Amino acid sequence: MPSLSVEILAADAAEPITSAGNAQLGIAVLAGIAVIVLLITKFKLHAFLALTIGSLALGAFAGAPLADTIKSFTTGLGNTVAGVGVLIALGAILGKLLADSGGADQIVDTILARASGRSMPWAMVVIASVIGLPLFFEVGIVLLIPVVLLVAKRGNYSLMRIGIPALAGLSVMHGLIPPHPGPLVAIDAVGANLGVTLALGLVVAIPTVIIAGPLFSRYAARWVDIPAPENMLNSLEGAARPSEDLEKRPGFGATVATVLLPVVLMLVKALVDIVVDDPENGVQKVTDVIGSPLIALLAAVMVGMFTLGRAAGFTKERLSSTVEKSLAPIAGVLMIVGAGGGFKQTLIDIGVGQMILDFSESWSIPALLLAWLIAVAIRLATGSATVATISAAGLVAPLAEGMSTSETALLVLAIGAGSLFFSHVNDAGFWLVKEYFGMTVGQTVKTWSVMETIISVVGIVFVLLLSLVL
């Protein structure tokens, strides 16, 4: 059984909500995606509204009754939020505890104190990967950029030699590793096993982040040899870290253990499921509970209250305030993810699944490569990795029927890899990196955009290689 699944109503439906043929459905899908792209890029509409309107347009172009389209959209939205909403909230709480308690600073300072010279890019990729596990990409950038800039300045390093590994670590975690929203929604859509996806995701992520991070940073530093921008450094040198008002900080070991706790619990569950494979076995029953995403993340949050919050001297009131402040910023993420689930369900209910199956059979395109190509196309058009993941997962979900546990996990990773392809001017992350590092558009393309493309291509290569042996 998948550890994270949401009932897909269309899976048991005898008939789609429209009798349109494949040609009309194909046009409807392209038109629906075009509406979303146009609203996001041209009219700068929020992705939640764009996905909502795009779903209604999709149903209309497919000739489905409006009432049925609305029902499909709201059902998908509700099921998606029910499946991943709590997990996103728990991840946000853990990330906020990590940042506010000084736990993130402790990880950074400890690793940097033991790294120097040639090992510094490797230290940065380790820091970004560990901190990036519970944090959203944008939060991770804001947290790590000051460290990147100060290390580059004080160590007299090329900014790209230090910055690219940090960005690669964050980006790979964001695209391939749950509990980030994109991978969670893809797991939800195709009915994959979260623990197996996490395990295989780590297998893909490690070589990918090495190639796109420390190794590529050598070339990026030659192509764009710039120092840390003085205007950013001046503001950082005079600014205190958020944790500097605290009398003490949590220990390094306790902090890392807290961050990795949910990962370990989910991996233990996946391992026991593979080795034991007996639902009636007592050990498997226990690991099925403690290794479920909800319990694993909840356990990490509760442990973090003590190992991070109390260790930093937080009062009960401050702990409560930290939790409260962590939830407000994720409202937009939840609504985008939910609307993406609605769009996915509308795609399924109008019968796009059979169209994709027919297409893949007639063109003989492997399911993993098809999933990657679809995610790449949507990523290039919308600029959003999350929108690309959600939309691609909805389109290729029918391909997962009959797949093994490892195959569905690899399908999720193929989608995640495709969602990271070539970030450019329609991606908010592109401008965030450009401004923080003080680069021109051209320099950002030669470094950040190329790095994202390397992650995407290397990721799908390793996914395809794994598919040959699993």
N, C-alpha and C positions, 0 to 999 in steps of 0.2 A: 504493500500500500504506500502511496506517496505520503510523505510526512506533512506536506502542505498542499492541500487540494481544495478546490472550490467547485461545487456542482455546476456543470455547464449544461444548462437546460437543453440546448440545441443537440447535445450528444444523443439524447433519447428521442428527439423529435422525428416524427415520421416524414414530415414535409417542411421545407423552409417557408418563411413567411412571404415569399414571392415566387412566382413561377417563371421568372426571367431566365433566359438562356445564358450560356457562358459568355457570349459576346457582350450582352447587355450588362452582365455582372462585372465583367472586366472594365467596361467603360465606367460603371458606377463606382468601382473601387478607385480607379484613377481620378475620377471627378471628386470623390469624397476626400481623398488625400490632398488633391490640388486645393480644395477649399480650405483645409487645415493649414497647408503651407502658405497660401495667400494671406489668410487672416493673421498668421503669426509673423510672417516676414514683411508683408506690405503694410498691413493695418496695425501691426504691433499689438494685436489683441492677446490677452492672457491665454495661455495654452489650455486652461480649463474650458473657457468659453469657445475657443477654436475647436477643441475636440467635441464638445457638445453639439455645436452647429454642424460640424463635419459629419457627425453620426447621423443627424437628421437629414442632411443632404445626401448621404450615402443611401439611406433607406428610400428617399424620394427618387433618386436616379435609378435605383433598382426596381422601382415600381411597387414597393411594399406599402401597405396601408400605414398612415401616420400613427395610428394608435398602437399598431404592432411594433413599429420602430421605436416609439417612446418606451413601450414595455421592455423591449430588448435592451435599450440603453440603460434604463433605470435598474433592471435586473443585474446587468453586468457591473454597473457602478456599485450597487449594494454588495454584491458578492465579492468584488475585488477589495473594497474597503474592509469588509468583514474578514477577508483572508489575510490581508497584509497591513491594514491600518494600525492595529495594535503593535505589530512588530516594528513598524516605522517609528511609532511613538516611543517604544522602549529603547530603540537605538538612539533616538534623539536625547532621551534622558541620560543614557550612559555617556554619550558624547559630551553633553553639557557638564556632567559631573567630572569627566576627565579634564575638560578645559578649565573650569572654575576652581577646582581643587588644587591646581598646579601639577596634577599627574602628568599631563602632556609635557609640561616644562621639565619635569623630572626625567622623563624618558629621553627627551632631547638633550638635556645637559649631561646625563650619564653617558650616553653613547658618544656625544661629541668630545667629552673629556678623555675618551679612550681612543679616539680616532684622529689621524693627522695625515697630511700628505696625500699619497695615492689612495688611501683607504677612505678618505672623506666622502667621495661620491657614493661609495658603497654604504657608508654610515647614513647618508641622507636617504637612500632608497629604503633602508631598514626602518628608519624613523617614520617616513611617510607611509610605509606599508602597515606598520603596527598601529599608528595613530589613525590611519585611514579606514581601519576595519569598522569602528563604530560611528564614524563621522561622515556626514554628507560632503560631497566634493567641495562645494563652495566654502563650507565651514573649515574643512581641512586646509584649503588654500590660505584663508585668512589667518589661520593658526600658524602655518608653517612659513609663510612668506617672510615675516620678520626674522626668523631663524636663518633662512636662506640668505637674505641680504646681509645680515650681520656677519655670518660665517664667511661669505665671499669677501667682505670688506676687511675683516680682521685677519683672515688667513691669506689675503691677497690672491684669491682664486678667481678664475673667470666665472662670471655669474652663471653662464650656461652649464659649466662643469658641475656646479652645485645644484642649480635650479632644475635642470632636466631630470635628474634621478628622483628628486622629490616629487615633481609633477607626475612622473611615470608611476611611482608608487601609489599616489592618490588615484590616478586615472584607472589603473588596472583594478584596484580594489572596487572602484565605483562601477565598472562595467561588468566584472566577472564574479565578484564574490558577494553572496548574501551575508548580512541582511540589508544590503543596499536596495533601494526601491526597484530599480530596473530588473536585476536578477530575480528578486522575489516575485514580481509580477509575471515574468517569463516562466518561472517555476510553476506558478499558479495556473497560467494559461495552458501549459502543455501537460500538466499533471506529473511533473518530475519529482523525484525524491530529493528533498533539500540537502540531507546529509551527503548523499552520493554526489550531488551537484557541487557542494562545497568542497568535497575531497578532490574531485576531478578539476574543479576550478583552481585549487591551489597548485595542482600539478601543471596546469597550463600557465598560471599566473607567474610562477617563479622564473622559468626561463624567459618568458615574455618581458617581465619587468627588468631583468638583467640586460637583455638586448636593447630594449627601448630606453633604459635608464643610464647606468654607468657606461655601457659600451657606446651607445649613440652620442652621449654627452661629449665624448672626445671630438667628434666631428662637428657637433653643434657649436662647440666652443671655438673651433677654427672658423666656421662660417660666420658666426656672430660673436665677435670678441669684444664684449662690452663690460664695463665695471658696474657695480651696483649703483643705481641712480641716487645722486646726492640728496635730492629733495625728499625721497623716501627715507634715506638713512638719517637725515637731520631730525625728522619727526620721530623715528624709532629710537634714536640715541637718547632723546629726552623723555621718552614715554616709558612708564613702568609697565611691566607685564601684569596681566590681571591677577596673578597669584602673589604679587609682591606685597600686597596688603595683608597677607596671611603670616602668622607666626611660624608655621611649619608646613611642610609638604609631605604627601604620602611617599612611602618608599618605592624604589624602582621595581623591586621584585613583586611587591603587592600590586602595583599599578599594572604591570605587564600581565600578571596572572589574572587580574580582573578583566582586562580587555580580551584576553584569549579564552576566558572561561566558556562563553557560549560556543565558540568555535570547537573547543575540545569536547564539550558535551554532545554537540551535533555529530562530530566525527566518530565518537564512541558509539553512538546509536547506529550510525551507518555501518561501522565495522561489525557490531554485534548482529545486525540484520543480515549481513553477508555471511558471517561465520556460522551463526546459530540457525537462522532461517526457520524458526519454529515459533509461531505466534503464541503458543501455549507455554513456552519456556518462561520460567520466572525471571531469569536475568534479562531476557529480551523485553518482557513486559515492563520492567523497571526502566531500562534504557529508552524504551519507546516514550516513556513519560518525561524523564529528565532530559532527553535529547530532542524533544519536540521544540520547534523554534520559540514558541511562546514561553515555555518553562525555562529554556536555556537563557533567553534574554532577560526574563524576569529575575532569574537567579543572579545574573550578572549585575543587574540594577540594584537588587537588595544587598548583595555583597559589596557593591561599590558605595553604597550609603555609608558603610563602615570603613572599608579599605581606602576610599578616596575622600568622602565627605568628612566623616568623623576624624580621620587621620589628619586632615587639614584644619581641624578645630572648628568645623561648621556646627552651629547650633541647630536645634530642630527647626527653628524658624527659617534659617538660611537654607537648609536642605529643602524645605518645602518651597521656598522662593526659587531655588535653582530648578527644581522639577517643573514648577509653573512656567518659568521663563523658557524652558526648553521646548515646551509644547506649542507656544504661539507661532514660532517661525515655520513649523511644518504644516500649517493649515493649507498653504498653497500647494505643497508637495502632495498632500493627501488628496486634494481635490483633482489635481492633474492625473494622479495615478488612478483615482476612481473614474474620471471621465475617460481615461484610456481603456479601462476595463469595460466601460459602456460601449466604446467604439469597437473593441474586440468582440463583444457579444453580438453587436449589430452585424459585424462581418460574418460571424458564424451563422447567425440566424437567417440571413438572406441567402445562404447557400454557397458562400465563397469557398468553403472547405473543399467541396467536391470539385470546384473549378480549379483550385490549386493542385489537387490530386491529379486531375486530368492533365493539367499543364506539365507537372513534373514527370508524369509517365510518358507523355508524347515527346518531351524534349530530353528525356533521360538525364535530368539534372539531379545529382545526389541531394537528398533532403537537407543535409548540413550546409552544403554550398548554397543551395537556394535560400535557406534561412538567412545566411550571411549577406547574400546579395540584396535581398529585400531590405534588411536592416541598414545596409550601406546606402541604398537609394533614399530611404526616408531620412536618414541622418544628414545626408548632403542637402536634402531639400528643406528640412525643418531646423537643423542646427541643434536639435535636442536629442541627447542620447536616451533619455527616459522615454520620450515620445516614440523614437525609433524602435526601442525595445518593446514597448507596449503594442504598437501597431504591427510590427513584424511577428510578434508572438501570436497575436490574434489571427494573422493570415496563415501561419504555418502550423497552428495547433492541430488541425486534422491529420497532419503528417505523423504526429506522435502516436496515433492509434496503432497498436500492434508492435510498437517499439519496445525494446528491453529497457530496464531501469537505467543502464549506463548510456544507452542511445538517446533517451529523452534528456538526460543530464547534459550530454554533448550538444544536443539541439539548443538547449538554453545557452550554453557557452558560445555557440556559433552566433546566435542572435546578439549576445552581449558584445562579442568581438566586432561584429558589424556595426553596432551602434556607436563605436568610438572612432570610426573612419574619418580622417581628414576634417578636423574642426576648422571652420573658417569664419567669415565675417557675420554669418547669421547665428553664431553660437555665443552666448553670453560669456562662457569660459574663455573664449578667444580674447575678448576685450579685457577681461579680468587679468589675464596673464600679461597682455600687452601693456596695460597701464602700470601694474605693479613692478614690472621689470624695465619699464621705460624704453620699450622697443618701438620701432616703426611697424607698420602693417607687414611690409616685406620681411623684416627680421622675425616677426612672430610666425609667419607662414613657414619660414625656413627652419624654425626650431620647434615650436609648439605643434603646428599643424603636421609637420613631418613625423614628429614623435607619436602623435595620435594615430597616424596611418601605419607606422611600424607596429604599434601595439595591436591594431586591428588585423593586419596581415599575418604577423607572427602568431597571434592568437588563433586564427582560423587554421593556419598550417599545423599547429600542435593539436588542435581539435581533430583535424582530419587524420593525423598520425595516430592519435589515440583510438580513433574509430576503426583502424586497421587491426588493432591488437585486442580490443575489448569485445 
